[in-house]
Amino acid sequence: MRQHEFVAFIAALMAVNALGVDLMLPALADIGHQLGIATANHRQWIITAYMLGFGAGQLVYGPLADRFGRRPVLLVTLIGFVAASVFAAGSQTFAALLGARILQGLMSASTRVLAVAIVRDRYSGRQMARTLSVAQMIFFLVPILAPTLGQALLAFGPWRFIFYALAGFAAVVLAWSFVRLRESLPVERRIPLSLASLRHSYALTLTNRFSAGYAVAASMTFGGIIAFVSSAQQIFVDEFHAGQRFTILFAVCAFSMGCASFANSRLVERLGTRLISQSAVLALIALSLLHLGVIAGGRESLWTYMLFQALSMTCIGLCGSNFGAMAMEPVGHIAGTASSIQGFITSVGAVIVGSLIGQSYNGTTYPLALGYLGIGVAVLALVYLVEGGKLFHARNR
């Protein structure tokens, strides 16, 4: 593929996962009503179950992709995602839907692992971060459009249409992969699938402080996204009574992350991954403190929440691709397995962080603001340790 098509393809792979999370947000209330979900916070498990499968599945696909290549693993799992989406559409109970969501997550996990591995096969360092940022900039259009698209689908039919739409999009990406994607891992670089090779790859990934440390840091910031996504419908609809504007308000917050990725793609090769991401973490801490002050002063409104949420999402957007690139840089020679392990850490950690914050929702925005402050402080402390007690220092990789 040429560069523009390659970036668009990587964005489409990422979008499979993004649609899996965001497309059904407008339908959560309908799903809860039809399937008899009595507690509103339990609707968040429709998102969380998907993310649990997404996290667990990533442990499998990296070693398989390092042994058999990227293309065959991707094709098989996209077929599996289509089937899981059809199964979700036919679910008659909440338990069956959660099972289908876990299966969807297990299948879509390959898109995250293989997107990073395929990019790493071609690029490294700041160039890798730039390519991922451009792809994520396109990818962030999906959260902007997905709730609106989900709302449109609900206008023409029941919530089950949303899962059929997911199956259709995955089928398009499957066809694109089959026709246009060439294998990016040469045969001579493939790693035999054995306990010894897995042990070696796991040890390299988990004992390198940059690889493991930045994967954990990414999990915390990603947890902020999960917390927002899982509680967004309750905050906008139940707390601020802005149900008719939900898709627009959600899109504004998602758009801020797209702007952050665009800015990062333009600046990262000049300023470096460390300067940008560490500045963003400090900004997240400052914003969270200000937001908590507004809430404590009884001045929180829809518009103050929107301002702080959009700015916080901008900070998180400036961390994601940079943390991912820094985590991958020292383990590029085992990109598939390393991406699996890092993806597992990032996704499962994000589910834990996001669920702790999301399930603390009490009818106010206080738990989310406090959670973002905790994320910012924890990430800053971790980065300080990973970097050996130095921040904002120049480093080529």
N, C-alpha and C positions, 0 to 999 in steps of 0.2 A: 504494500500500500504506500501511496505517497503520503507526505507528512500530514496534510489536511484531513485526508480520509482516515489515516491512522488515529489522529486525535479524536475525530468524530466517533470512530469505532470504539475506542477506549471509553469515551463518554457514554456511548450506548450500553456497553457492558455494565458500567456503574449505574446507569439508569434502571436496569432491571431490578437491582436491589432497592434503589430509591423509590420506584413505583410500588414495589412490594410493601414498603412501609407507609407511604404517604397517600396513595390513591384512595384507600378506604377510610381516611380520616372523617370525611363528611358522613359516612355511613355508620359510624360507631354506635350512635344512638339507635338507629334502625335495627342494627344487628343485635344490640342488647335487648331491645324490645321483643323482637321476633324469637330470639333464642332464650329468653327468660333470664337475663343477667340482672339480678336484683340490685347489686351494689355498683354504683357508677364507677368507682375506682377500678373495679374488676374488668371493665372494658379495656383498660390499658394492657391487659394480658394478651389481647389480640396483636398488639405491637410487640410486647415483650417475648411472647412465644416464638415469633418469627426471628427475633434477634438472638434468642438462645440457640435455635437451629443454625442460624447464620454463623455464630461464633464457633460452635462445635464442629461444623462441617469443614471449617478451614484447616483443621489439623490433618485432614485426610488428603486434600487435593494437592497440596504442595509437593509431598513426596511422590504422589502419582504423576504430577506434571514434570518433576525432575527425572522420572524414570521413563515415561512413555511420551513425553512432549506435551506442549500446551494445548494444541488443537484438538486431539481426540478427547481429552478430559473435558474440555469446554463443550464440545458437541453433545456428549452424553448427558452432562448435567443440565444443559439447556432443555433437552428433551424431558428430563425429569421435572424441571420447573414447570413446563407446560402441563404435564400430567398432574402435578400437585395443585396447580391453579384450578384445573377442572374439578378435582376432588374437593377443593375448598368451596367452589361454587355450588356443589351438591350437598354440602354439610347440612344435617338436620338438627344437630345438637351443638351446644357450646364446646363440649369435649371433642367432638369430631372436627370442628373448625380449628380448635387449637392444635390438634394433631396434624391437620393439613398445613397450618401455618408453620409448624416446626419443620415439616417436610419441605415446604417452600424455602424456608431459611437454609436448610441443609443443602438444597440444590443451588440456591443463588450464592452460597458461600464461594463457589468456584469463580464467580465473576470478579469478586474482590481480589482473591489470591492471584488469579491469572492476569487480571488487568495490571497489577503491580509487577508481576513477574515478566510479562511481555514488554512492559515499558523498560524494566531493568535490563532485559536482554539487549535493548537498543541504546540505552542512555545510562548515565550515572551522575551522582552529585547534583550540582545546581541545575544542570540541563535536565536531569530527571525530575527535579522539583518543579521546574518551569513547565515541562510537558504535562505533569500531573495537574498542575494548577490550571492550565488551559483546558484540559479535559474536565476538571472539576467545575470550571466556570460554566461550561456547557451543561454539565451534569446538574448544576444547581438550578437550572431552568426547570428541571423536573419537579422539585418541591414547590416551585412557584406555580406551575401549571397543574400539578397532579390533583390538589383538592378541587380546583375548578372543574377539571375533567371528571373527577369522581362525582361532583355535584351534578354535572350535566348527564352523566350516565344514570344517576338516580332519578332524573326527570323523565327518563324514557323507560325505566324499568326498576326492578328491585335491586337490592345491594349485591345480589349474585352476579349481576352484569359486570360489576367491577372486577371480579375474579376471572371472568371470561376475557375481559379486556387485557388483564395481565398475561393470560395465556397467549393472546394474539400478539402482543408486543414481543414477548419472549420468542415466539415463532419467527418473527421478522428478524430478530438478532441472530437466531439460529441459522436462518437462510443466508444472511450476510456472512456469518462465520464460515459456513460451508463453502460458499462461492469465492470469497475474497481473502480469507485469512490463510496465510502461509505459516508453516511451523517456524518459530523463532529460536528454538533450542536445537543446535546441531547435535547429531548423534554422538559425536566424540565428547560432548560436554554432559551427556546424560549420566546419572548416578544410579548404580544398581540398587534395587529395592531390597534391602536387607536390614536386620536389626542393628548390625554394626554401623552401616552408613547412616541410619536414622539416629542412632545414639550420638554419632560424631556430629551430625548436622544440628541436632538439638543442643548439644553441649556448646557448639560454636555460637549459636544464636542466643542462648540463655546466659552464657557466661560473659559475653561482650557487653560492657556496661552501656555503650551507646545503643546497641541493638535492643537489649531488654529494657533499658531505662526509658528510651523514647517511645517504645511500644506501650509501656505503662502510662507515660504522659499522654499519649494519644488516646488511650482508653478513657482517661479522666475527662478530657475535653469533649470526646465523642459522647460521653455520658451526659454532658450538658445538653447535647442535641436530642438524645433519647428522652431526657426529662421534659424538654420543651414539647417535642412531638407528641409524647404520650398524654400530656396534660393540656395541650393547646385547645382542644375542643371544649374541655370543661372551663378553662379560664375565659375564653372568648365568649362562649355561649352562656354558661351558668353564672359566672361572676360578673362579666361586663355586659351581658344581654345583647351581644353583638352577633347573633347567629346569622343574620342576613348578610353580614359583612365578613364572615369567618374566612372565606376563601381569599378575599382581598388582603385582609390583615395578616393571615398566615403567609401569603405570597410576599408581602413587604419584608417580613423577617427572613424568609428564605433568600430574597433578592439581595439582602445585605451580605449574606455569605457568598453569593455569586460575585458581588462587587469586590469582596475581600480576595477571592481567588484570582480575579482579573488583575487586581493591584499587585498581588504576590507574583503572578506570572511576569509582570513587567519589571518588578523591582528585585526579585530574588537573586538574579545573576550578578547584580551590581552591589546589593547590600548584604547578601548572604542569608542563609536559612536561620542562623542563630540570632542575629540582630533583630530580624523581623518577628520571629516567634517569641523571643523573650520579651520584647517590647509589648507584644500583644497580651502576654500573660499578665504583665504589670498593669496594663490598661484594664483588663478584665477585673482585677482585684479592686482597682479604684472605682470602676463603674458599679460594682456590686456594693461597695460601701456606701456610695451615693444613693443607690436604689434603696438600700435598707433604711437609710436616713429619711427618704421620701415616704416610705411605707410607715415607719415609726411615727412620723409627723402627721399621719392621716391625710396625706396629699396625693395618694396613689389614685390614678384614674386610668382609663383606657389609653389615653395618649402618653402619659408618663411611662406606663408599662411598655407601650410600643417603642418609645424612644430607647429605653434601657435595654429592652430585649433585642432590638435591631443592632444596637452598638455592641452588645455582648456577643451576638452571633457573628458580627464582623471580626471580633477578636478571636473567636473560636475558629473561624474560617482561615485566619492568618496562621493558625497553629497546625492544622490538620496535615496538609501536604508536606510542610516543612518537617514536622516530626516524623512522618512516614519516610521521607527521603533520608533523613539522618539515621533513622533506625536501620534502613536497608543498606546504606553505603558500605559498612564493613563486612557485610555478608552477601555481597552480590554474586559470588561464585556458587552459592547455593540458594539462589533467589526464590525458587519455588517453595522449598521447605521452609526457608526463613520467613517468607511471606505468610505461609500457613501458620507458623507459630506466633508471629507478631500479630497476625489478623485474629487469631484465637484470643490472645491476651487483650487486644484492643476491643474486640466485640463483646466478649464475656465481661470484661471489666466495665465496659460502657453500660451493659445491661444491669450490672449490680449497682453502679453509681446512679444511672438514670432511674432505676426502679426505686431505690431508696428515696430519691428526691420526689419522683412522681407519686409514689404511694403515700407521701407525706402531705399531699395536697389537702388543704383544709378549708377551701373556699376563698383563699386569698393568694396573692402572689408571693407572700413572705417565704414559704419553703423553697421556691425556685430561686429567689434572690440570694437567700442564705446558702443554698446549694452551690450557686455559681461562685460565691466568695470562697467556700471550702475547696472547690475545684481549683480556683486560681492559686490559693495559698499552697495547696498540696503539690500542684504542678511546678510552681516556682521552687519549692524546696527540693523536689526530685531533680529538676534540671540543674540546680546548684550542685547537688551531689554528683550527678553524672558528669558535669563539666569540671569536676575537681575543684570546686570552690571559686570558679571564675565565671562571670557573666559578660556578655557583649564583647568577647575577645574574638579576634580574627582567626578563622580556621578554614582551610580550603575545602574540606569535605563536610 
